[in-house]
């Protein structure tokens, strides 16, 4: 019996290890390859980009793809190109920042107000509106893209940042998550604040929001990661390449300069990674705990 | 300090559920009044109407001479202690206590002085920088009390504040709250479903059932002179024994006949025109467990009546014993000395103090005598 269990556990462990390696491999490869010189990149991955290079008149170096973990010689040339020699990448990175930050801030703000209303006020239409939010949340992204485009077009926002920011700011997921969280706050806490003399605004900011800290943090992280990686919406809403975020441009770079692509992918990973590491605890608590507040 | 006056106050929830009906009474300035009753009797709703957390559907509610039906909770000068303490988990004990004062824009220096004074009274001085989650149940309860008293309100409302505490702490906090009332001299309105808590703490008790006041009186009067079968059964632990009987008149005296025997009622207590109307009719008889004695002690009772009974269970309580007996189909509980403990199935002869019998109308359940 003991032996069987041991074998079972070993198999499970090996399976888990295979999955772990599978998941980590792209990240590790990206990181290690970002420190390779251009010549080493070409000799390892030249085959992949043969067609692209031929069409642009360059010759490929290697016919084979060689996944290589450790560079022969550590080089920072790709990072130097990304950060100092090519302002295009920095511009795209800046585009990403000025698109994502307003979305995160606006979505958290709007979701806080909406969730407070959903959790505190009684109305005949409350459940209908909340149900609509859930339906909207469950709809595939592609379904809402066309209406979003039509509205942006009608309001003349196409090819402006607002065409991306507005649909992001009013996304329903945060409202749903925060409402569920706020509903768990004991009514007695709000009543106690009321008796102490707190206004509605003071209850919202001083009692409700501080207790939703972990949920708010979760929303910030999830929304940031979601919109940091967006591709479809900017492609549809922004015609000019200069206005598009780096997430869109990454695919273009991948087709041309694979060495730079590794470096820029690493640079691009840093903000969400830092945010995640900083708020990991709150993220887990926010998603799993759903706002139980112990008096 | 303030008095509270209810005039035909009514609360109807959406959907037509009547939580409180025709509630009229006056709570005196500085009085400790306990609203007591089973779950759903409307006691918490009444308290919440005083606080302004529930709208009053009908009637008038006055704080001193001021009609407060439509006054916002924050403008009523009332503090409330909640069952689950309602402490803000993200604030320290200091900030929890100071919250109400900060909202009133009282200078920081005065807030500090007041909070420290309250903390001293409630023995919280060493805990001021802790968060509520780092406190025990009793400490949290004291913080909740502190948050209420720091504002020096006109009325304190306490909604089952001890029900989350263990038995030992509950007894301790019970006396602390009573002492606090004596030292502050403010009007206290306390809600509980625990009749022991109500009896030990309140100067006056309001017994409620199904949204109606059943009786308002001092604890002792409620115990001695319950107005109906509900109050008789609700006040007292173990609760009053009640059984069906027929009232008879024989040989110049009133008798009750029940399944288990007959008992003669002393004329000195039971002779009245009201009782005479029930002769020959079915009534309900009540007797408190401590008014039952062993037959050997019957000489200490003025008007003893003896019944034979079979022991079903005896519960040793340390200072005494609860003897569960049956006499015919009549079930009784007797509070007896420890030496009365008997094995289930054994026969006992019990003396009933007939002067302490209560008679109730079978239909209306009102007390006849």
Boltz contact constraints between the chains, C-beta under 6 A:
constraints:
  - contact:
      token1: [A, 188]
      token2: [B, 82]
      max_distance: 6.0
  - contact:
      token1: [A, 188]
      token2: [B, 84]
      max_distance: 6.0
  - contact:
      token1: [A, 188]
      token2: [B, 86]
      max_distance: 6.0
  - contact:
      token1: [A, 189]
      token2: [B, 86]
      max_distance: 6.0
  - contact:
      token1: [A, 191]
      token2: [B, 53]
      max_distance: 6.0
  - contact:
      token1: [A, 192]
      token2: [B, 86]
      max_distance: 6.0
  - contact:
      token1: [A, 194]
      token2: [B, 73]
      max_distance: 6.0
  - contact:
      token1: [A, 195]
      token2: [B, 73]
      max_distance: 6.0
  - contact:
      token1: [A, 195]
      token2: [B, 80]
      max_distance: 6.0
  - contact:
      token1: [A, 196]
      token2: [B, 99]
      max_distance: 6.0
  - contact:
      token1: [A, 196]
      token2: [B, 100]
      max_distance: 6.0
  - contact:
      token1: [A, 196]
      token2: [B, 103]
      max_distance: 6.0
  - contact:
      token1: [A, 197]
      token2: [B, 74]
      max_distance: 6.0
  - contact:
      token1: [A, 197]
      token2: [B, 100]
      max_distance: 6.0
  - contact:
      token1: [A, 197]
      token2: [B, 103]
      max_distance: 6.0
  - contact:
      token1: [A, 197]
      token2: [B, 104]
      max_distance: 6.0
  - contact:
      token1: [A, 198]
      token2: [B, 103]
      max_distance: 6.0
  - contact:
      token1: [A, 210]
      token2: [B, 90]
      max_distance: 6.0
  - contact:
      token1: [A, 293]
      token2: [B, 89]
      max_distance: 6.0
  - contact:
      token1: [A, 294]
      token2: [B, 133]
      max_distance: 6.0
  - contact:
      token1: [A, 295]
      token2: [B, 84]
      max_distance: 6.0
  - contact:
      token1: [A, 295]
      token2: [B, 85]
      max_distance: 6.0
  - contact:
      token1: [A, 295]
      token2: [B, 87]
      max_distance: 6.0
